[in-house]
Amino acid sequence: MWRLGFFVWRAWIYAKYGVPAALTLWLIYLAQGWSPLFWIVAVVLGCVGLGLVLGITEFRNREFGDIGRERIR
């Protein structure tokens, strides 16, 4: 149950921050095309997204151990 709850929470976090980021990029693209502003915002949001993924992955590994590798105690 805990794994299912963690999966739902993780999906919610990705959607909570990913959808507004994608909409922001889409609006900038519609307004200005492939402008320098678009690429700057894309890089910044990409770095924030990468940090989010790395943080949640580290948290998952702390809670459940490395997926696909058995831990010997």
Secondary structure, 3 states (H helix, E strand, C coil): CHHHHHHHHHHHHHHHHHHHHHHHHHHHHHHHCCCHHHHHHHHHHHHHHHHHHHHHHHHHHHHHCCCCCCCCC
